[in-house]
Amino acid sequence: MTSVPGRRSSTFTRLLRHGFTDPSAAERLLDGPELAAVRDDPVLLEALGGTADPDLALLGLVRLLEAQTGATGRQELLDTLIAAKPLRDRLLGVLGASEALADHLARHADDWQALVTYEARDLHPGVTEFEHGLAGATDPVSLRVAYRRCLLSIAARDVCGTTEVSETAAELADLATATLRAALALAEADAPEDAALCRLAVVAMGKCGGHELNYVSDVDVIFVGEAVNGADEDKALRAAARLAAHMMRICSANTVEGTIWPVDANLRPEGRNGPLVRTLASHRAYYQRWAKTWEFQALLKARPVAGDLALGEEYVAALRPLVWQAAERENFVPDVQKMRRRVIDNIPTAEVDRQLKLGPGGLRDVEFAVQLLQLVHGRADASLRSGTTLDALKALAAGGYVGRADAAQLDDAYRFLRSLEHRIQLFRLRRTHLVPEGDADLRRIGRSLGLRTDPVTGLTREWRRHASVVRRLHEKLFYRPLLDAVAQLAPGEARLSAAAARERLVALGYADPAAALRHLEALASGVTRKAAIQRTLLPVLLGWFADSADPDAGLLNFRKVSDALGKTPWYLRLLRDEGVAAENLARVLSAGRLAPDLLLRAPEAVALLGDGDGGLRPRTRAHLEQEVLAAVRRADGATQAVDAARGIRRRELFRTAATDIIGSYGTESQPAEADQGALVDLVGGAVSDLTAATLAGTLRAVVREGWGDDLPTRFAIIGMGRFGGHELGYGSDADVLFVHEPRDGVDEREAADAANKVVAEMRRLLQAPSADPPLIVDADLRPEGRSGPLVRTLKSYETYYRRWSLVWERHALLRAEHVAGDEDLGRRFAELIDPLRYPPAGLGEDDVREIRRLKARMESERLPRGTDPKLHVKLGPGGLSDVEWTVQLIQLRHAAHEPGLRTTRTREALAAAHAAGLISADDAGTLDEAWVLATGVRNAVMLVRGRAGDTFPADPRDLAAVGRYLGYGAGHAGDMLDVYRRTARRARGVMEELFYGGS
């Protein structure tokens, strides 16, 4: 092909037009002797121009022709190439897409003939056909040659579009199955004595098990072994392990023909640290007792492929039920989410933007989302139990678990990303998931995917578009609860413009929409990921805030919390990932000041809101004390120890407050608690247990720092008042008595000094200025009140109570209960005071008159000036004091003969009085209703205002918030006050009859 000097030949121009990037080199190859017979045939140039890389295809063709033995072989190839379009498309398509397969053809010049025949059975070969293709392999080298020959046919169908990506992936998995069988047969042939001892099953996992393998990927397997009849199990397992290891080496080792792929057995129980082969019983025991969530997720794709297939099927049948129980495991969904996030976090920074498999919007996003939904919903729907991602996605859509439009988009994106992955790996047959950076590589891949006009730009655009779709839909599927809530909004409301936001705020009842809009703009404006997540959350959160008495406060508090936790990576992820967490947070933040204040002081407590019932259920005293004492042991010094104890108290106060609020408000999935008494008891018990655990930890810290392991005197703390009665509120002081008893051989003065120092230091540390709420320890109910010693010995208490105790002190002792310190001493204290608080002869008339006089005096003197007595829930008519004094008078009179009355708890004592026939059912019900309502009001006032109070708030917003807590809707605060007055009036009537009128 000569041309005029200085002018480009027509061939050069045609080569450019057909997609060659180096026309000069291509022209030289076409002028070479190998192609002399066809250089002018337009069919060849047209076919080369249709490949992914015409330059690469031409070079590969020349190399293949050079490798032919003699002129006859070259002519046969050329004749077939020109005459048979199917061969021409397949062969040149492979040569233009895969440098590695071109190298194979250059080494094995006759293998091109594997692409000549193209009968119907060749369109979709399975394991049987591939086994036939590998049948002649007698060693690892010949196995590699046969494997590549089979791979040629798969690649040819792929690049020509005869098969689509899922079919290609299935064929690659079937070829892997046939290869594993061939490799195991070679291993058994090399060690027939081992093969005779054992049954060995090879179970494919991962993409091979899921029938969706890549061109180059680790083939994940698990081995199951059993002894044949009569063989020793240990010897059989060692033999099976040798066979398995040999099989792995046959596939993985590098030879003159390279490698096939690594066989990876690290998904087995205990990973690399576990035995390579286990019996079926050993596998079952491991998964029943020790397996982690990800191991059950991996079992979704388990499929027997080689060796003893019957044993493999037994393995799958034995473990399949466990797979579908995995979603019932504690922390299942968070575990799966953490795994996905951990994968992303471990990607090197330089690779994140090019990671096709593991990066955001990559293949793993699709696979994780689909697998999570399978594990959650596949428990009850067997149609979802496919190991193949696209089949499972189709089933999820058919079952209504995923929207059909979403599933279609995700299917399309996944197919594109898998096709892109295949083309990247096919080029050099190397295991990689990184999108290349060079224009030549991007051009070849883009053309192979049909992007011919501007392949580099087109490929990048399509990849980013599909990755964006995957990321968006992955979040929608994986973190579905929140986005489902968004979907329930009116059209257009899922994303807020400024104008739409203002309109909606007004409609939702925000009192200051301008301020609320500023909060929204601060939270959601900008292009950061944080702002994007906020834009997803806010449309739903605003509706939840509006369901409170003070939506503005809810939004303001959300902004404060978000500002405080803005740089904490898990905060917004938690709200996005766990729909219940977002709704719970909205309820908590819009119910008043206490919970947000506690949350801002302990931001990590947000995590409690996403743990369902387990996270919000108050912990037992034993658990709390165990945690507090453990923190004290780890601390360096009493100050640090008590700080830790107070930090735990702060967190647990938030837990209790959140439980109380959510129980009172209810959620979209859980109605409000109908029994107000149950919430009152929950709060009283939780706060009392928490206070006891805090005191126990503080006592341990102070004693350890001052005296080591043992104080020179036994020391106990006795709870009094609401503390002893398990009825503490959020803002209650801890009423206590301190009692000690010198140890044998210890001077009483030394013991007393030690006990007083302990008390002083405990009170100082618990009230020291801190970010944590103080715990006020009040000992004013001790003998002689504030005038008496702060700490007494048990003997001193005995002497005092025997000689000088007043009736009010015996009355107060009805609530006495050991809460911390020496249990034996506490028990003996209780034995000491029982005759006083449960007098065998009951109360004399003088004592009854004195109690009535004290009650009347308290009503007249202690009620704050300017307060409406009828709305004072503690001291007003029908309030807490009325109910409690009435119940306690019954206890003092009758507890000696009625064991049920020997309790420190008001409601228990009231029920016992009714059970003993000492009070009618109606009267008991009236007093109980009043006590529960008054206690609920006190709790509500503390939650709403952030400080304790015994009267209804004067501020209309606060009053409405108290009403909302008690179950009254907007505009019904007046009804709440009417109900309280009516309830208290009835209780006062019962109290006057039983307390003042009874004999």
Sequence and secondary structure as in RCSB ss.txt:
>XXXX:A:sequence
MTSVPGRRSSTFTRLLRHGFTDPSAAERLLDGPELAAVRDDPVLLEALGGTADPDLALLGLVRLLEAQTGATGRQ
ELLDTLIAAKPLRDRLLGVLGASEALADHLARHADDWQALVTYEARDLHPGVTEFEHGLAGATDPVSLRVAYRRC
LLSIAARDVCGTTEVSETAAELADLATATLRAALALAEADAPEDAALCRLAVVAMGKCGGHELNYVSDVDVIFVG
EAVNGADEDKALRAAARLAAHMMRICSANTVEGTIWPVDANLRPEGRNGPLVRTLASHRAYYQRWAKTWEFQALL
KARPVAGDLALGEEYVAALRPLVWQAAERENFVPDVQKMRRRVIDNIPTAEVDRQLKLGPGGLRDVEFAVQLLQL
VHGRADASLRSGTTLDALKALAAGGYVGRADAAQLDDAYRFLRSLEHRIQLFRLRRTHLVPEGDADLRRIGRSLG
LRTDPVTGLTREWRRHASVVRRLHEKLFYRPLLDAVAQLAPGEARLSAAAARERLVALGYADPAAALRHLEALAS
GVTRKAAIQRTLLPVLLGWFADSADPDAGLLNFRKVSDALGKTPWYLRLLRDEGVAAENLARVLSAGRLAPDLLL
RAPEAVALLGDGDGGLRPRTRAHLEQEVLAAVRRADGATQAVDAARGIRRRELFRTAATDIIGSYGTESQPAEAD
QGALVDLVGGAVSDLTAATLAGTLRAVVREGWGDDLPTRFAIIGMGRFGGHELGYGSDADVLFVHEPRDGVDERE
AADAANKVVAEMRRLLQAPSADPPLIVDADLRPEGRSGPLVRTLKSYETYYRRWSLVWERHALLRAEHVAGDEDL
GRRFAELIDPLRYPPAGLGEDDVREIRRLKARMESERLPRGTDPKLHVKLGPGGLSDVEWTVQLIQLRHAAHEPG
LRTTRTREALAAAHAAGLISADDAGTLDEAWVLATGVRNAVMLVRGRAGDTFPADPRDLAAVGRYLGYGAGHAGD
MLDVYRRTARRARGVMEELFYGGS
>XXXX:A:secstr
    TTS  HHHHHHHHTT S HHHHHHHHTSGGGTTTTT HHHHHHHHTSS HHHHHHHHHHHHHHSSHHHHHH
HHHHHHHH HHHHHHHHHHHHH HHHHHHHHHSGGGGGGGT   HHHHS  HHHHHHHHTT  SHHHHHHHHHHH
HHHHHHHHHTTSS HHHHHHHHHHHHHHHHHHHHHHHHHH HHHHHHEEEEEEE HHHHTT   SS  EEEEEEE
EE TT  HHHHHHHHHHHHHHHHHHHHS BTTB    EE TTSTTGGGS SEE HHHHHHHHHHT  HHHHHHGG
G EEEEE HHHHHHHHHHHHHHHTTGGGSTTHHHHHHHHHHHHHHTS GGGGGGBSSSSTTSHHHHHHHHHHHHH
HHTTT GGG  SSHHHHHHHHHHTTSS HHHHHHHHHHHHHHHHHHHHHHHHHT    B   SHHHHHHHHHHTT
  SSHHHHHHHHHHHHHHHHHHHHHHHHTHHHHHHHHTS TT SS  HHHHHHHHHHHT S HHHHHHHHHHHH 
SSSHHHHHHHHHHHHHHHHHHTSS HHHHHHHHHHHHHHTTT HHHHHHHHH HHHHHHHHHHHTS SHHHHHHH
HSGGGGGGGGSHHHHHS   HHHHHHHHHHHHHHSSSHHHHHHHHHHHHHHHHHHHHHHHHHHHH  SSS   S 
HHHHHHHHHHHHHHHHHHHHHHHHHHHHHHHHTT  SEEEEEEE HHHHTT   TT  EEEEEEEEE TT  HHH
HHHHHHHHHHHHHHHHHSS SS    EE TTSTTGGGS SEEEHHHHHHHHHHT  HHHHHHGGG EEEEE HHH
HHHHHHHHHHHHS TT   HHHHHHHHHHHHHHHHHSS TT  GGGBTTTSTTSHHHHHHHHHHHHHHHTTT GG
G  S HHHHHHHHHHTTSS HHHHHHHHHHHHHHHHHHHHHHHHHSS  SB  SSHHHHHHHHHHTT  TT HHH
HHHHHHHHHHHHHHHHIIIIII  
